[in-house]
């Protein structure tokens, strides 16, 4: 009996950085076999010090993790994507390397931390984890008022919005552990030219890049608001319980999702004032400066506009 393969390609970050789209696109490649659920979260225990909820109660958590890849055969890459790994830094990176092997590759997608924070705030609203009427300024106040030792707990992830953009605090650890086997990508490039972005990624992975010509570049995991909180709660429950089915039947999911958005979705209400934007930019400026130095020291010369600013 052939033993189930383990992943050798991990999309490790960042949350709300386009990882769902990247995972979905790469899942279509004949040389890549994707996990039956996007976020296996197995290595999250090395960030939080406890098993993710997926594994609590499992007789053998590692065997459960392995089963997410039971459909994989002879493809060059077996892939999973848990963007929360990135902020686990060296602990998570080392655990992945030691468990999955030296040939494992990691992909990290960085997004303008100001935009990422706003997307995270909207996402947590859509997940019913924070009040729908909470303004971004009020959300920032809540995040900053919570002690760091509380914010780092997994159950308080909804208040991790600010720290999630401190990329310079985590990136060096991943480069130290993975070296040339980690590739840093940018959401800006994915958004501007998805086809070229995927082609470049395939070239780095040394797999055929012509397959991207057949892809439909739909936006995945878009954060929307809702008309009815009750329907949203039901939809989230169904989405979680049937995740394996949706992953195996993406076409059906797309049709039903579009219908649901039309029925219960609506744009997020209220804008963000310039004062709040300025506040966020000032928070991230020193971290972006450090990140720019890190990236340039490792040969990344094509940087997005938000890293070119003073």
N, C-alpha and C positions, 0 to 999 in steps of 0.2 A: 504494500500500500504506500503510495506516494505521500510524503509528509507535506502538509500545507506550508506554503512559502510565507516568509515574513516580508514586510515592506523594505525596499531599498531606495525609496524616494519619498521624502516627507516634506509637505508644504507646511512650514513651521510658523509662519506669521505673515502679516499681523492681522488682528481682529479688525473687521470693517476695512480691509485693505484690498479687496478684490479676490480673496482666496477661493471663495465659492465659485466664481466664474472661472478662475484658472483651473481648479480641480475638475469642474464640469467639462471644460474644453479638452484638457489632457486625457480625461476618461474616455474620450472618443478615439484616441489614438490606438491603432492595433498593437503597438509595442508596449502599451501601458495597461495594467489591470488595476482598477481602483477598488478600494475597500467598499464593502456593502453599505456602510454608513460613512459620511464624510469625516466627521470628527470622532475618531475612536477614543481619544482622550486618555489612552493608557498611560502615557508618560506624564500626565498632569500630576500624578502623585509625587513626582520629584520637584514640583513647584509648590504644591500646597501641603505636602506631608500627609496626604490621605488619598485613598482610592476615589476616583470619580464615581458619581452616582450610578453610572452604567455597570460598574463592577461590584458594587456593594451587595453582598449576599451570594456572590458567585463562589462556587466551590474551588474553582481554579481561574482566577482573573486572567492569567497569561494565556490559558487555553481559550477563554472567551475572546481575548484580543486576536488570537490566531484565527479564530473562526470567521472574523470579518474579511479574511482573504482566502476563504476556502474555494472560491471559484477561479482563482488564479492558476495559470498553467505554465506556459513557456514564454510568456512575455518578458521583454528585457527588464521592465520595471514593474514593481508592485508598489502602489502608491496609497498614501493616506494624507489627510490634511486636517491638522488641529492647530489653528492660528494662535491659540493661547499658549502654545509651547514656547514661543519666542521670549515671552517675559519671564520664563523660568530660567533663562540664562544658562550658566555653566552646568548647573545640576541636571537640567533636562537634556541639554546637548550631549553631555557625557553619557547619560543613561541611554539615549538613543544610539549613540555610536557603539557603546559596549554591548548593547543587546542585539542590535541589528547588523553590526559588522562594519568594518573599515570601508567597504565599498558604498556605503549608504550616502546618498546625496540629499542636500536640503535646499529648499527654495524659500526665500523670504521676500515678500512684497511690501514695500514701504509707501505710505501715502502721506501727503501733506497733513501733519498732525492736527492742524486747525480743522480741516475738512473731516478728518477721521473722527475727531472728538464730536463734532456736530452729528455725524452719521451714527456714532455710538449712542449718543443721547437720544436720537430719534428711534434707533433700534430697540433700546431698552424700553422706550414707551410702547412700541409695537408689540414687544414681548410681555407687556403688562407688568413689568418689573419696577417701573417708576410711574408716578402720577402723570396722566395725559396732559394736565394743565401746567406742569412744572416748566418754567422758562429755563433757558440755557444758563442765564446768570444765577438763578436759584440753584440749579444743578451744580454749578461750579462751587457755590458756597457750601453745599452739602458735602461735596467731595473733599474740600479743603478743611472742613470742620471735623471730619472723622479722623481719629488718630491713625497713623500709618500702620500700626500693628493690627488694627481692625480692618483697614482697607485691603490688606494683603490676603485676607481670608477668602476662600472660594465663595462662601455664602454672601460675601459683600462685593462680588464682582461688579455689580451695577454701579458702584461708586469708584471703579478703577478707570474711569474715562480719561482723566488727566494723565496719570502715570502711563497709560497705554501708548502715549505719544513720546515718551522719553526714550526714543530708540537708541540713543548713544549709550544708555545704561546697560543694554543687553547685546548689542551687535558684536562687540569685540569678543565676547565669550564664544559666540557661534563661529566666528572666523578662527579663533584660537583652536577650537575643537575640530572643525571640519576643513579648515584650510581652503584649498581649491575646490573642494567638494560642496561648497555652499555658494549659491548664486543670489545676489541681491538684485531685485527687480523693482520697478517703480509703477505705481498705479497710474501715474500720468501717461506713461507709454501705453498701458493697457487700454486706457480710455481714448487716447488720441488715435491709435492705430492697432486694434486688437489683432489683426492678421499678422502684422510685422512683429508684434510682441510675441505671439505664439511661435512664429517661425524662428525667431532668435532663441527662444527657450528650447525648442526642439534641436536646434543646432548645438546648443550647449550640452544637451542630453545625448547628443550623437544618435538621433533617430530621424526618420524621414520627416522633413518639414513641409512637404507638398500636401499632406493630408488636410492642412488648414483651409485649403481651397473649398472644401465641402462643408465647413462649419457654419452654423447659424449663430452669430455672435449676439445672443440675447443677454440682457442684464440679469444676473442671478442674485438671489438673496437681497432684493431691493427692500429698503425699509419704507413702509407706508403707514399712515395713520388709519383709523377705523371709525366706522359710524356706530357700530354696536360692539361694546366690550364683551358681551356674552357670546356673540358669534365669533369674535376674535379668539376668545378663550377656547371655544370648541375647535376652531380651525387649527390652533396651535397644538391642541391635544392630538387631533387626527394626524397632523403632520409628523409629530414625534413618534407616535405609535406605528405609523406605516412608513417610516423612513426607508427601510430596505426596499419596500415595494416601489416607492417613488424613485429611488436611485436606479432601479432596474427598468423603470418605465417612465423615463424623463418626458417623453412626448405627452403622455396622459397627464402628468403633473403640470406641464406648461399650460395645457388647455384648461384644466380645473383651476389653476392659480389665476389665470387671466380672467376667468369667469368670476372668481371670488373677489378679485380686486375691483372689478366693475360693479359688483353687488354691494360689498361692504367696505371697500377701500376709499380713502379720500386723502388729498394732500395734507401734510402736516400744517397745522394752523399756527399762524403767528410767525413773524420773521425774527431775525437776530439783529440787534442794534449794533452800530459801529463801535460803541464803547466796549461792548462785550467782546467783539472781535479783537479789538486792540488789546484787551486784557489777556486773551488767550495767546495772541502773538507774542506778547512780552513774556509769558510763561515759557514758551517753547524756544525763544530766540537763543539762549545759551546752549540748549541741548542740540538744536539744529547746527550751531557753529561747531560743536564737538563732533557731531555726526559727519559733517562735511569733511572735517580733517581725517576722520577715520576712513571714510570711503576713498578719498583721494590717496591716502597712504597705501591703500590696497589696490590701486590701479583703476578705480572707477572715475572716469573723466566726464562721462555723459550724465550730468546731474540735472534733475528737474528744477524749474524756476524757483520753487520755495527753498531750495538749498543754495541758490545763487544769490539770494537777497542778503544784504548786510544786516 
